C-alpha cells in the first residue's frame, strides 16, 4: 500500500473516531438537534483530528503527522 493511501486512511479513521465521539457527546449533553448536531460535530472533528501527509524523501516515502495536542510534526 502506498504512503498516500495510508495517509488518507489514517486521516479518515482519525476524523471518523473523533466525529462519532463528539456527535454522541453532543447528543447526550447539549440541546442540539436536527441539522446542527452533525454540522457542529463536523467542525469540531475537523479542528481536533490529526492530519497525516505522505512525503517523498531521499530514503523513500514517509508519513508525517501533525496534531493540535502534540508539539511539532511527528514521523510515523
C-alpha contacts under 8 A as a table, 3 or more apart, distances in Angstrom:
res1	aa1	res2	aa2	distance
1	X	5	X	6.53
1	X	6	X	6.87
2	X	5	X	5.35
2	X	6	X	6.39
3	X	6	X	5.05
3	X	7	X	6.07
3	X	54	X	5.37
3	X	55	X	7.87
3	X	61	X	6.22
3	X	62	X	6.67
3	X	63	X	6.47
4	X	7	X	5.09
4	X	8	X	6.13
4	X	53	X	7.13
4	X	54	X	5.26
5	X	8	X	5.08
5	X	9	X	6.20
6	X	9	X	5.11
6	X	10	X	6.09
7	X	10	X	5.07
7	X	11	X	6.10
7	X	52	X	5.25
7	X	53	X	5.51
7	X	54	X	6.04
7	X	63	X	6.65
8	X	11	X	5.11
8	X	12	X	6.17
8	X	52	X	7.38
8	X	53	X	7.89
9	X	12	X	5.02
9	X	13	X	6.05
10	X	13	X	5.18
10	X	14	X	5.96
10	X	52	X	6.72
11	X	14	X	5.25
11	X	15	X	6.04
11	X	49	X	7.72
11	X	50	X	6.94
11	X	51	X	6.10
11	X	52	X	5.95
12	X	15	X	5.24
12	X	16	X	5.95
13	X	16	X	5.11
13	X	17	X	6.10
14	X	17	X	5.48
14	X	18	X	6.39
14	X	49	X	5.79
14	X	50	X	6.43
15	X	18	X	5.37
15	X	19	X	5.90
15	X	45	X	6.03
15	X	46	X	6.90
15	X	49	X	5.25
15	X	50	X	7.58
16	X	19	X	4.98
16	X	20	X	6.09
17	X	20	X	5.38
17	X	21	X	6.29
18	X	21	X	5.19
18	X	22	X	6.00
18	X	45	X	5.64
18	X	48	X	7.54
18	X	49	X	6.64
19	X	22	X	5.24
19	X	23	X	5.95
19	X	41	X	5.76
19	X	42	X	6.35
19	X	44	X	7.75
19	X	45	X	5.19
20	X	23	X	5.12
20	X	24	X	6.15
20	X	41	X	8.00
21	X	24	X	5.28
21	X	25	X	6.15
22	X	25	X	5.08
22	X	26	X	5.93
22	X	41	X	5.72
22	X	44	X	7.60
22	X	45	X	7.34
23	X	26	X	5.17
23	X	27	X	5.98
23	X	37	X	6.75
23	X	38	X	6.65
23	X	41	X	5.35
24	X	27	X	5.05
24	X	28	X	6.21
25	X	28	X	5.18
25	X	29	X	5.94
25	X	30	X	7.86
26	X	29	X	5.29
26	X	30	X	5.13
26	X	31	X	7.84
26	X	32	X	7.08
26	X	37	X	7.08
26	X	41	X	7.72
27	X	30	X	5.97
27	X	31	X	7.36
27	X	32	X	6.76
27	X	33	X	7.57
27	X	37	X	7.12
32	X	36	X	6.04
32	X	37	X	5.42
33	X	36	X	5.98
33	X	37	X	5.52
34	X	37	X	6.05
34	X	38	X	7.93
35	X	38	X	6.28
35	X	39	X	6.60
36	X	39	X	5.14
36	X	40	X	5.88
37	X	40	X	5.43
37	X	41	X	6.20
38	X	41	X	4.94
38	X	42	X	5.97
39	X	42	X	5.05
39	X	43	X	6.34
40	X	43	X	5.25
40	X	44	X	6.20
41	X	44	X	5.25
41	X	45	X	5.93
42	X	45	X	5.15
42	X	46	X	6.02
43	X	46	X	5.15
43	X	47	X	6.42
44	X	47	X	5.28
44	X	48	X	6.15
45	X	48	X	5.08
45	X	49	X	5.56
46	X	49	X	5.66
48	X	67	X	7.59
48	X	68	X	6.61
49	X	67	X	7.02
49	X	68	X	7.99
50	X	65	X	6.72
50	X	66	X	5.89
50	X	67	X	4.49
50	X	68	X	7.14
51	X	65	X	5.59
51	X	66	X	5.23
51	X	67	X	6.22
52	X	63	X	6.73
52	X	64	X	5.63
52	X	65	X	4.50
52	X	66	X	6.56
53	X	63	X	5.57
53	X	64	X	5.36
53	X	65	X	6.54
54	X	61	X	6.54
54	X	62	X	5.59
54	X	63	X	4.38
54	X	64	X	6.36
55	X	61	X	5.55
55	X	62	X	5.40
55	X	63	X	6.24
55	X	64	X	7.50
56	X	59	X	7.95
56	X	60	X	5.71
56	X	61	X	4.24
56	X	62	X	6.31
57	X	60	X	5.13
57	X	61	X	5.81
57	X	62	X	7.03
62	X	75	X	7.30
62	X	76	X	7.31
63	X	75	X	6.01
63	X	76	X	5.56
64	X	73	X	6.61
64	X	74	X	5.59
64	X	75	X	4.45
64	X	76	X	5.87
65	X	73	X	5.71
65	X	74	X	5.17
65	X	75	X	6.28
65	X	76	X	7.16
66	X	70	X	7.22
66	X	72	X	6.75
66	X	73	X	4.94
66	X	74	X	6.53
67	X	70	X	5.36
67	X	71	X	7.57
67	X	72	X	7.99
67	X	73	X	7.71
68	X	71	X	7.48
70	X	73	X	7.81
